[in-house]
């Protein structure tokens, strides 16, 4: 027997939802049929469920589900303010559901009467309290009717209006009543002891007040044990992006990525400041539910967005001062190839406050760095960073010349001399214009590094966009200022040869921090000012005031997990950063359309006119 797992999708299946993220396969029965034990009931009754690792996993997963407001269906709006707390929550279900035919004991007492009895009991046991009826998502969506009808809304009884998150409703409830809804299980996970009028899988284990106990269920479980059995051991979880079975934690990661995109994009977008070649990738990122509308004139775009009830998007470096929409920019794990070469990104940053490279105003990334980590955030960031180091993934993932032998020769000739990497930048880049200090050119950066470390071995790595002739920032006499110029060398290789990094605002400084290298900043990149770098630039005081000081895990979590959005280049759907790293490492990032590849080749010839397509 087969049934959808407890975390299914964003929309219900009848509302056009995606295929389920997991299945429940039961050889003995089914979890909602108490007429005889299912595999799940046998598991809960007989398995010790006391392995420390599984219990720790269960507790962490519960915390993550609550933090993400994740449920079986997920069309709810987590930003919608819940009703004032202090109510009794009564959970409705759809008519004819199998859990009511079996788990509701429709034989001894028809389901209509059972739901009425539940409502009257709630009224009697909580005199004077508000009674809120929560309808099933399919009832709210018009797909299937429930058992409670609108005529009940009188006196103390009201229906919950709007797409409230189940976890938020449970937070404000003083009591929870259910027949057999999965939300009763979530109520247990949220710390409630629900009144249960049916015989769902979670009843009878000492965690609920059961209207009709099932004598054969005699064991007392903890919440973590119930979760470990029902969520970690019983389902078969599926990763549709890798086409393989997976753990519950990976489903949570995948749903987090999907939910972020769904919640941000469900109302649709109007985009401005997007060159023609960027519109395809933008449509892929932001237009899955409603196609993005592009408006070239940034002065007309706000009115167009407002008229259509849409969110305004703008490419961060192309929007005017005073822009009030969401700013978009490439993420820190971008692609296998350059943006200036028109290679589409697989990560984008979306910022509702500023943008990460502009220290003159607070960005959403700054707030995320300053905020406490979510449940499991430190371990997840650490594992992601370890994977990045093992695979050698960087922002652009370029490979080229090998200067390892030349660096080794310099070290041998000057034993004890520190080797310092000086990464070049695009000198008219927005991060230089907005975030650099007194040093604003690559030549000046080399001179500053040499002045501070006259004995050091300096390695200058030109920016790949500059090397390709697509942007400005060349240093013709770099060989006289540095001991070695790393032409065509990838970032991962360059970082493996050095002892520290000197930079203005380069993202390569962040990649150096992830590899445990000390970094000196002459500007104010997003990773400066938190106590992790040697800061010699105009770092905002607001960063220095954050306590406790962020560690590297907080920085990595904010910059690579919480801040960017990722799109799987193979399936085209939102994905977690772990999958993005795997795709970048394997090279499975797809190819740019033929027209973009042709245009990229022409850029070298017409580099002076590149502003027309970037």
C-alpha positions as CSV (number, residue, x, y, z in Angstrom):
1,X,0.0,0.0,0.0
2,X,1.3,3.4,-0.9
3,X,0.6,6.9,0.4
4,X,2.2,10.3,0.3
5,X,4.7,11.1,3.0
6,X,4.3,13.7,5.7
7,X,6.2,16.4,3.8
8,X,4.6,16.3,0.3
9,X,5.0,19.4,-1.7
10,X,4.1,23.1,-1.9
11,X,0.6,22.7,-3.3
12,X,-1.7,19.8,-2.7
13,X,-1.8,17.2,-5.5
14,X,-5.3,18.2,-6.5
15,X,-4.2,21.8,-6.8
16,X,-1.5,21.2,-9.3
17,X,1.2,20.3,-6.8
18,X,4.5,18.7,-7.7
19,X,5.0,15.0,-7.2
20,X,5.5,14.0,-3.5
21,X,8.9,14.3,-1.9
22,X,8.4,10.9,-0.3
23,X,6.2,7.9,-0.1
24,X,4.9,5.6,2.7
25,X,5.1,2.0,1.7
26,X,3.4,-0.4,4.1
27,X,3.2,-4.2,3.7
28,X,0.9,-4.8,6.6
29,X,-1.8,-2.1,6.3
30,X,-1.7,1.7,6.2
31,X,-1.0,4.2,9.0
32,X,-4.5,5.6,8.9
33,X,-6.3,2.3,9.3
34,X,-6.3,1.1,13.0
35,X,-8.3,-2.1,12.2
36,X,-5.0,-3.9,12.3
37,X,-1.4,-2.9,12.9
38,X,0.5,-1.2,10.1
39,X,4.2,-1.4,9.6
40,X,4.4,2.1,11.3
41,X,2.5,1.0,14.3
42,X,4.6,-2.1,14.7
43,X,7.8,0.0,14.4
44,X,6.5,2.4,17.0
45,X,5.4,-0.4,19.3
46,X,8.5,-2.7,19.1
47,X,11.6,-0.8,18.0
48,X,13.7,0.6,20.8
49,X,13.9,4.0,19.0
50,X,16.7,4.9,21.4
51,X,19.7,5.3,19.2
52,X,21.3,8.6,20.2
53,X,22.1,9.6,16.7
54,X,18.5,9.2,15.5
55,X,17.1,11.0,18.5
56,X,19.4,13.9,17.9
57,X,18.4,14.0,14.3
58,X,14.8,13.9,15.2
59,X,15.1,16.9,17.6
60,X,17.0,18.9,15.0
61,X,14.5,18.1,12.3
62,X,11.6,19.2,14.5
63,X,13.4,22.5,15.2
64,X,14.0,23.0,11.5
65,X,10.4,22.3,10.5
66,X,9.2,24.8,13.1
67,X,11.8,27.5,12.0
68,X,10.9,27.0,8.3
69,X,7.1,26.8,9.0
70,X,7.2,23.6,7.0
71,X,4.2,21.3,6.8
72,X,2.7,18.7,4.5
73,X,1.4,21.3,2.1
74,X,3.0,24.7,2.1
75,X,1.0,27.4,0.3
76,X,0.6,29.3,3.6
77,X,2.1,32.7,4.1
78,X,4.6,32.7,7.0
79,X,4.5,36.5,7.2
80,X,0.8,36.6,7.7
81,X,0.2,37.7,11.3
82,X,-1.6,34.9,13.2
83,X,-4.8,35.5,15.3
84,X,-4.3,36.9,18.7
85,X,-3.2,34.1,21.0
86,X,-5.4,32.4,23.6
87,X,-7.8,30.4,21.3
88,X,-8.7,26.8,21.1
89,X,-7.8,25.4,17.7
90,X,-10.2,22.8,16.1
91,X,-8.9,21.2,13.0
92,X,-11.3,20.4,10.1
93,X,-10.5,17.8,7.4
94,X,-11.8,17.0,3.9
95,X,-14.8,14.8,3.4
96,X,-14.2,11.2,2.4
97,X,-10.5,11.2,3.4
98,X,-9.2,7.7,4.0
99,X,-8.0,8.7,7.5
100,X,-11.6,9.4,8.4
101,X,-13.1,6.3,6.9
102,X,-10.6,4.2,8.9
103,X,-8.9,6.5,11.5
104,X,-12.1,8.4,12.2
105,X,-14.0,5.2,13.0
106,X,-16.8,6.2,10.7
107,X,-18.5,2.8,11.5
108,X,-19.3,3.4,15.3
109,X,-19.9,7.1,14.8
110,X,-20.3,8.8,11.4
111,X,-17.7,11.4,10.6
112,X,-20.2,14.3,10.6
113,X,-21.3,13.4,14.1
114,X,-17.7,12.9,15.2
115,X,-16.7,16.3,14.1
116,X,-19.7,17.9,15.7
117,X,-18.9,16.1,19.0
118,X,-15.4,17.3,18.8
119,X,-16.5,20.9,18.4
120,X,-19.1,20.7,21.2
121,X,-16.5,19.1,23.5
122,X,-14.1,22.0,22.8
123,X,-16.8,24.5,23.7
124,X,-17.6,22.6,26.9
125,X,-14.1,22.1,28.1
126,X,-13.1,25.7,27.4
127,X,-16.0,28.0,28.4
128,X,-15.4,31.6,27.5
129,X,-12.4,30.8,25.1
130,X,-12.5,31.6,21.4
131,X,-12.8,28.6,19.1
132,X,-11.0,28.8,15.8
133,X,-11.7,26.3,13.1
134,X,-8.8,25.6,10.8
135,X,-9.9,24.3,7.4
136,X,-7.9,21.9,5.2
137,X,-5.8,23.5,2.4
138,X,-7.8,21.7,-0.2
139,X,-11.0,23.1,1.3
140,X,-9.6,26.6,1.3
141,X,-8.5,26.1,-2.3
142,X,-12.0,24.9,-3.4
143,X,-10.9,21.3,-4.3
144,X,-12.8,19.4,-1.6
145,X,-15.3,20.3,1.1
146,X,-14.7,19.9,4.8
147,X,-17.0,18.9,7.7
148,X,-17.5,22.3,9.2
149,X,-19.7,24.7,7.4
150,X,-19.8,28.5,7.4
151,X,-23.1,28.6,9.4
152,X,-21.1,27.6,12.5
153,X,-19.4,31.0,12.7
154,X,-21.2,32.6,15.5
155,X,-20.7,33.6,19.2
156,X,-17.3,32.2,20.1
157,X,-16.7,30.2,17.0
158,X,-14.8,31.6,14.0
159,X,-13.0,30.2,11.0
160,X,-9.3,31.0,10.4
161,X,-9.2,33.4,7.5
162,X,-6.2,33.5,5.2
163,X,-3.3,31.2,4.5
164,X,-1.9,31.0,8.1
165,X,1.1,28.7,8.7
166,X,0.1,25.7,10.8
167,X,3.0,26.1,13.1
168,X,2.0,29.8,13.8
169,X,-1.6,28.7,14.6
170,X,-0.3,26.0,17.0
171,X,2.0,28.6,18.6
172,X,-1.0,30.7,19.7
173,X,-3.3,27.9,20.7
174,X,-4.1,27.0,24.3
175,X,-5.6,23.6,23.2
176,X,-5.8,21.6,20.0
177,X,-8.6,19.3,18.9
178,X,-8.4,16.9,16.0
179,X,-10.0,13.8,14.6
180,X,-7.1,12.3,12.6
181,X,-5.4,15.3,10.8
182,X,-1.6,15.3,10.3
183,X,-1.8,18.7,12.0
184,X,-2.4,16.8,15.3
185,X,1.0,15.2,14.8
186,X,2.5,18.6,14.2
187,X,0.7,19.8,17.4
188,X,2.6,17.1,19.3
189,X,5.8,18.2,17.8
190,X,5.0,21.8,18.7
191,X,4.6,20.8,22.4
192,X,0.8,20.4,22.6
193,X,-1.1,17.4,24.0
194,X,-3.9,17.3,21.5
195,X,-7.4,16.0,22.1
196,X,-7.8,13.2,19.5
197,X,-11.2,11.9,18.4
198,X,-10.1,9.4,15.8
199,X,-7.3,6.8,15.8
200,X,-4.5,8.3,13.7
201,X,-1.0,6.9,13.9
202,X,0.2,9.3,16.5
203,X,-2.6,8.5,19.1
204,X,-2.1,6.0,21.8
205,X,1.5,6.6,22.6
206,X,1.1,8.8,25.7
207,X,1.4,12.1,23.8
208,X,-2.3,12.8,23.2
209,X,-5.6,12.8,25.1
210,X,-7.5,10.1,23.2
211,X,-11.3,10.2,23.0
212,X,-11.3,6.5,22.1
213,X,-8.1,4.8,23.2
214,X,-6.8,1.8,21.2
215,X,-5.9,-0.9,23.9
216,X,-3.1,-2.5,21.9
217,X,-1.1,0.7,21.9
218,X,0.4,0.6,25.4
219,X,3.8,2.1,24.9
220,X,4.8,5.6,26.0
221,X,7.0,7.5,23.5
222,X,8.7,10.8,23.6
223,X,8.2,13.3,20.8
224,X,11.6,12.6,19.4
225,X,10.9,8.9,19.4
226,X,7.6,9.4,17.6
227,X,9.3,11.6,15.0
228,X,12.3,9.2,14.6
229,X,9.9,6.4,13.8
230,X,7.4,8.2,11.7
231,X,9.7,10.6,9.8
232,X,13.1,9.1,9.8
233,X,12.5,5.4,9.7
234,X,9.1,4.8,8.0
235,X,9.0,6.9,4.9
236,X,11.0,6.5,1.7
237,X,12.3,10.1,1.0
238,X,13.2,11.0,-2.6
239,X,15.5,13.6,-4.1
240,X,14.1,14.4,-7.5
241,X,17.1,16.5,-8.5
242,X,19.6,13.7,-8.1
243,X,17.0,11.0,-8.8
244,X,17.8,8.9,-5.7
245,X,16.5,8.1,-2.3
246,X,17.6,10.4,0.4
247,X,17.3,11.3,4.1
248,X,14.6,13.5,5.7
249,X,17.1,16.2,6.2
250,X,17.8,16.5,2.5
251,X,14.1,16.8,1.8
252,X,14.0,19.7,4.3
253,X,16.9,21.3,2.5
254,X,15.1,20.9,-0.9
255,X,11.8,22.2,0.4
256,X,13.5,25.2,2.0
257,X,14.9,26.2,-1.4
258,X,11.5,25.6,-3.1
259,X,9.6,27.5,-0.5
260,X,11.9,30.5,-0.6
261,X,11.4,30.8,-4.3
262,X,7.6,30.1,-4.1
263,X,7.1,32.7,-1.3
264,X,9.2,35.3,-3.1
265,X,7.7,34.7,-6.6
266,X,4.1,33.8,-6.1
267,X,2.8,37.3,-6.7
268,X,4.9,37.8,-9.9
269,X,7.7,40.3,-10.7
270,X,8.4,43.3,-12.9
271,X,12.1,43.5,-13.7
272,X,14.2,46.4,-14.8
273,X,17.8,47.1,-15.5
274,X,18.2,43.7,-17.2
275,X,20.2,43.5,-20.4
276,X,18.7,41.3,-23.0
277,X,21.0,38.3,-22.4
278,X,20.1,38.2,-18.7
279,X,16.4,38.0,-19.2
280,X,16.4,34.2,-20.0
281,X,18.2,33.3,-16.7
282,X,16.0,35.8,-14.8
283,X,12.9,34.2,-16.2
284,X,14.2,30.8,-15.1
285,X,14.9,32.0,-11.6
286,X,11.8,34.1,-10.9
287,X,9.2,33.2,-13.4
288,X,8.2,29.6,-12.5
289,X,4.8,30.7,-11.1
290,X,4.2,33.8,-13.1
291,X,6.2,35.0,-16.0
292,X,8.5,38.0,-15.2
293,X,7.6,41.2,-17.0
294,X,10.6,43.2,-18.2
295,X,10.4,47.0,-18.4
296,X,13.5,48.7,-19.8
297,X,12.7,52.2,-18.4
298,X,13.5,52.1,-14.6
299,X,11.3,55.1,-14.1
300,X,8.2,53.3,-15.5
301,X,8.9,50.0,-13.8
302,X,7.6,50.9,-10.3
303,X,4.2,52.0,-11.6
304,X,3.9,48.9,-13.8
305,X,4.7,46.7,-10.8
306,X,2.3,48.4,-8.5
307,X,-0.5,48.3,-11.1
308,X,-0.1,44.6,-11.5
309,X,0.3,43.8,-7.8
310,X,3.8,42.5,-8.5
311,X,7.2,42.8,-6.8
312,X,9.8,45.1,-8.4
313,X,13.2,43.6,-9.3
314,X,16.2,45.5,-10.5
315,X,19.8,44.5,-11.4
316,X,21.6,46.1,-8.5
317,X,24.3,48.0,-10.5
318,X,21.8,49.3,-13.1
319,X,19.0,50.8,-10.9
320,X,18.9,54.5,-10.0
321,X,19.3,55.9,-6.5
322,X,16.2,55.7,-4.5
323,X,15.2,52.3,-6.1
324,X,12.5,50.7,-3.8
325,X,12.4,47.2,-5.1
326,X,14.5,44.1,-4.7
327,X,18.1,44.3,-5.9
328,X,19.5,41.3,-7.7
329,X,23.1,40.4,-8.2
330,X,25.2,37.3,-8.9
331,X,25.8,34.9,-6.0
332,X,29.1,33.8,-4.6
333,X,29.0,30.3,-6.3
334,X,28.1,31.6,-9.7
335,X,29.0,29.3,-12.6
336,X,31.7,27.5,-14.6
337,X,32.7,30.6,-16.6
338,X,32.4,34.4,-16.4
339,X,29.3,36.5,-16.3
340,X,31.1,39.0,-18.6
341,X,31.4,36.1,-21.0
342,X,27.5,35.7,-20.8
343,X,27.6,32.4,-18.9
344,X,24.3,32.2,-17.1
345,X,24.4,32.0,-13.3
346,X,23.1,29.2,-11.1
347,X,22.9,31.5,-8.0
348,X,21.5,35.0,-7.6
349,X,21.3,37.2,-4.5
350,X,18.1,39.0,-3.8
351,X,18.2,41.9,-1.3
352,X,15.3,43.9,0.0
353,X,17.5,46.4,1.9
354,X,20.6,47.2,-0.2
355,X,23.1,44.9,-1.9
356,X,26.0,43.0,-0.4
357,X,28.8,45.0,-2.1
358,X,27.6,48.4,-0.9
359,X,28.7,49.2,2.6
360,X,27.2,52.7,2.6
361,X,23.8,51.1,3.6
362,X,22.8,48.0,5.4
363,X,22.1,44.9,3.3
364,X,20.1,41.9,4.0
365,X,23.3,39.9,4.0
366,X,24.6,42.0,6.9
367,X,21.5,41.3,8.9
368,X,21.9,37.6,8.2
369,X,25.5,37.6,9.3
370,X,24.6,39.4,12.5
371,X,21.6,37.2,13.3
372,X,21.8,33.9,15.3
373,X,22.1,30.8,13.3
374,X,19.0,28.8,12.7
375,X,18.7,25.2,14.0
376,X,21.5,23.1,12.5
377,X,23.0,26.1,10.8
378,X,26.5,25.8,12.1
379,X,26.9,22.1,11.1
380,X,25.3,22.7,7.7
381,X,27.7,25.6,7.0
382,X,30.7,23.6,8.2
383,X,29.8,20.7,6.0
384,X,29.2,22.9,3.0
385,X,32.5,24.6,3.5
386,X,34.3,21.3,3.8
387,X,32.7,20.1,0.6
388,X,33.8,23.3,-1.2
389,X,37.3,22.8,0.0
390,X,37.3,19.1,-1.0
391,X,36.0,19.8,-4.5
392,X,37.8,23.1,-5.1
393,X,34.6,24.9,-6.1
394,X,34.9,28.7,-6.4
395,X,32.8,31.5,-7.8
396,X,33.7,31.1,-11.5
397,X,35.5,27.7,-11.4
398,X,38.0,28.6,-14.1
399,X,41.0,26.4,-14.7
400,X,44.1,27.2,-16.6
401,X,47.8,27.6,-16.1
402,X,49.7,25.9,-13.4
403,X,52.2,28.1,-11.6
404,X,52.8,25.7,-8.7
405,X,56.4,24.9,-9.7
406,X,57.2,28.6,-10.1
407,X,55.8,29.4,-6.6
408,X,57.8,26.5,-5.2
409,X,60.9,27.8,-6.7
410,X,60.3,31.3,-5.2
411,X,59.8,29.7,-1.8
412,X,63.0,27.7,-2.1
413,X,65.0,30.8,-3.1
414,X,63.6,32.8,-0.2
415,X,63.0,30.5,2.7
416,X,60.7,31.9,5.4
417,X,59.3,34.7,3.2
418,X,55.5,34.8,3.4
419,X,53.7,34.3,0.1
420,X,50.9,36.8,-0.4
421,X,48.2,36.7,-3.0
422,X,47.0,40.0,-4.4
423,X,43.8,39.5,-6.5
424,X,43.1,42.1,-9.1
425,X,39.6,43.5,-9.6
426,X,37.6,45.2,-12.3
427,X,38.4,48.8,-11.5
428,X,35.1,50.3,-12.4
429,X,33.1,47.6,-10.6
430,X,30.4,48.8,-8.2
431,X,32.2,47.1,-5.3
432,X,35.2,49.4,-5.9
433,X,33.1,52.5,-6.5
434,X,31.1,52.0,-3.3
435,X,33.3,49.9,-1.0
436,X,37.0,50.7,-1.7
437,X,39.0,53.0,0.6
438,X,42.0,55.2,-0.4
439,X,43.4,52.3,-2.5
440,X,41.2,52.0,-5.6
441,X,43.3,50.5,-8.4
442,X,45.1,47.2,-8.8
443,X,48.4,49.0,-9.2
444,X,47.9,50.9,-5.9
445,X,46.9,47.6,-4.2
446,X,50.1,46.0,-5.3
447,X,52.1,49.0,-4.1
448,X,50.4,48.9,-0.7
449,X,51.0,45.2,-0.2
450,X,54.7,45.6,-1.1
451,X,55.1,48.6,1.2
452,X,53.6,46.6,4.1
453,X,55.5,43.4,3.4
454,X,58.8,44.3,1.6
455,X,60.2,40.8,2.3
456,X,57.2,38.9,1.0
457,X,56.7,37.0,-2.2
458,X,53.8,38.7,-3.9
459,X,51.6,36.8,-6.4
460,X,49.3,39.0,-8.5
461,X,46.3,37.3,-10.0
462,X,44.5,39.5,-12.6
463,X,40.8,39.4,-12.6
464,X,39.6,36.9,-15.3
465,X,37.3,39.5,-16.8
466,X,40.3,41.8,-17.3
467,X,42.4,39.0,-18.6
468,X,39.7,38.3,-21.2
469,X,39.8,41.9,-22.3
470,X,36.2,42.5,-21.2
471,X,36.7,44.9,-18.4
472,X,39.2,47.5,-17.2
473,X,41.9,47.0,-14.6
474,X,45.0,45.8,-16.4
475,X,48.4,46.5,-14.8
476,X,50.9,46.6,-17.6
477,X,53.9,46.6,-15.3
478,X,52.6,44.1,-12.8
479,X,55.7,41.9,-13.3
480,X,57.8,44.7,-11.8
481,X,55.6,45.1,-8.7
482,X,54.9,41.4,-8.0
483,X,57.2,38.4,-7.9
484,X,54.9,36.4,-10.1
485,X,51.8,37.2,-12.2
486,X,49.4,34.3,-12.2
487,X,48.0,34.6,-15.7
488,X,45.1,32.2,-16.4
489,X,45.3,30.5,-13.0
490,X,42.2,29.4,-11.2
491,X,41.3,30.8,-7.8
492,X,41.4,27.5,-5.9
493,X,44.9,26.7,-7.1
494,X,46.2,30.2,-6.4
495,X,44.8,30.1,-2.8
496,X,46.5,26.7,-2.2
497,X,50.0,28.3,-2.8
498,X,49.8,31.3,-0.4
499,X,50.0,32.2,3.2
500,X,47.6,35.2,3.2
501,X,45.6,37.5,0.9
502,X,45.7,41.3,0.4
503,X,42.6,42.7,-1.3
504,X,40.4,45.8,-1.8
505,X,36.9,44.2,-1.9
506,X,37.4,41.0,-3.9
507,X,35.2,38.0,-3.3
508,X,38.3,36.0,-3.4
509,X,39.0,37.2,0.1
510,X,35.9,35.4,1.3
511,X,37.1,32.2,-0.5
512,X,40.4,32.7,1.3
513,X,38.7,32.9,4.7
514,X,36.9,29.6,4.0
515,X,40.3,28.1,3.4
516,X,41.6,29.3,6.7
517,X,43.9,32.0,5.2
518,X,44.3,35.5,6.9
519,X,42.9,38.3,4.8
520,X,43.8,42.0,4.8
521,X,41.1,44.3,3.4
522,X,41.8,47.8,2.2
523,X,38.1,48.3,1.4
524,X,34.9,47.2,3.0
525,X,33.7,43.9,1.4
526,X,30.8,42.1,3.0
527,X,33.1,39.8,4.9
528,X,35.1,42.6,6.6
529,X,34.3,44.2,9.9
530,X,33.2,41.1,11.7
531,X,36.4,40.3,13.5
532,X,37.5,37.7,10.9
533,X,39.8,40.0,8.7
534,X,42.6,42.5,9.1
535,X,40.6,45.7,8.3
536,X,42.4,48.7,7.0
537,X,39.5,50.2,5.1
538,X,36.3,52.2,5.8
539,X,34.3,49.4,7.5
540,X,30.9,50.5,8.8
541,X,30.7,50.9,12.6
542,X,27.4,49.0,12.7
543,X,29.4,45.8,11.8
544,X,31.9,46.3,14.6
545,X,29.1,46.8,17.1
546,X,27.5,43.3,16.5
547,X,27.8,41.1,19.6
548,X,28.5,38.2,19.9
549,X,31.0,38.4,17.1
550,X,30.1,36.3,14.1
551,X,32.4,33.3,13.5
552,X,33.2,31.7,10.1
553,X,30.2,29.4,10.2
554,X,27.8,32.3,10.6
555,X,29.5,34.1,7.7
556,X,29.4,31.0,5.5
557,X,25.8,30.2,6.4
558,X,24.7,33.8,5.6
559,X,26.6,34.2,2.4
560,X,26.1,30.7,0.8
561,X,22.9,29.3,2.4
562,X,20.6,32.0,3.6
563,X,21.3,34.9,1.2
564,X,21.5,33.5,-2.3
565,X,18.9,31.6,-4.3
566,X,20.1,28.6,-6.4
567,X,18.6,27.1,-9.6
568,X,19.6,23.6,-10.6
569,X,21.0,23.9,-14.2
570,X,20.0,20.3,-15.0
571,X,16.3,20.3,-13.9
572,X,15.7,24.1,-13.8
573,X,14.1,24.1,-10.4
574,X,15.2,25.8,-7.1
575,X,17.8,23.8,-5.3
576,X,19.9,24.0,-2.1
577,X,23.5,25.1,-2.2
578,X,24.8,21.6,-1.6
579,X,23.4,20.5,-5.0
580,X,24.8,23.7,-6.7
581,X,28.2,22.8,-5.4
582,X,27.8,19.2,-6.7
583,X,26.8,20.5,-10.1
584,X,29.7,22.9,-10.2
585,X,32.2,20.3,-9.1
586,X,30.9,17.7,-11.7
587,X,30.6,20.2,-14.5
588,X,26.9,19.5,-15.0
589,X,26.0,23.1,-15.4
590,X,24.5,23.1,-18.9
591,X,25.5,25.3,-21.7
592,X,24.6,28.8,-22.6
593,X,22.3,29.2,-25.7
594,X,24.1,29.3,-29.0
595,X,23.3,33.0,-29.5
596,X,24.9,33.8,-26.2
597,X,28.0,31.7,-26.9
598,X,28.3,33.5,-30.3
599,X,27.9,36.9,-28.6
600,X,30.5,36.0,-26.0
601,X,33.1,35.2,-28.7
602,X,32.4,38.6,-30.4
603,X,33.0,40.5,-27.1
604,X,36.7,40.2,-27.5
605,X,36.4,42.0,-30.8
606,X,33.9,44.6,-29.6
607,X,35.0,44.9,-26.0
608,X,34.6,48.7,-26.1
609,X,30.9,48.3,-26.6
610,X,30.3,45.6,-24.0
611,X,28.1,48.0,-22.0
612,X,25.4,47.4,-24.6
613,X,24.8,43.8,-23.6
614,X,26.0,43.6,-20.0
